[in-house]
C-alpha cells in the first residue's frame, strides 16, 4: 500500500473484447469493503491508483476488479427502464 497500483486490461488476450462497452470501472475493494472506484471511457485500458490512494485501504485480502458495461434507457409505458449489460473480471490479491 506504499506503492502505486496499475490495473491494466490485457488487450492481447483473445477473450478480451471491450468494443461494445460504454464505460469501464477500475475497482479495488479491501477486506472491510472500502472501495476505490474509478469510471473511465473504454479508450482507457489501464488506470493507476497512487500510493496515497492505496494507503486508505486495509492491509490483507482484497479484490482488484475491472468492469465493462453498457446501458440503454427506454420508456416502457409510463416507466423509464434501464437495460444494463455488464461483464466483470475479478482477481483476489493481498494488500501489504
Secondary structure, 3 states (H helix, E strand, C coil): CCCCEEEECCCCCCCCCCCCCCEEEEEEEECCCCEEEEEECCCCCEEEECHHHHCCCCCEEEEEEEEEEEEEEEEECCEEEEEEEEEEEEEEEEEC
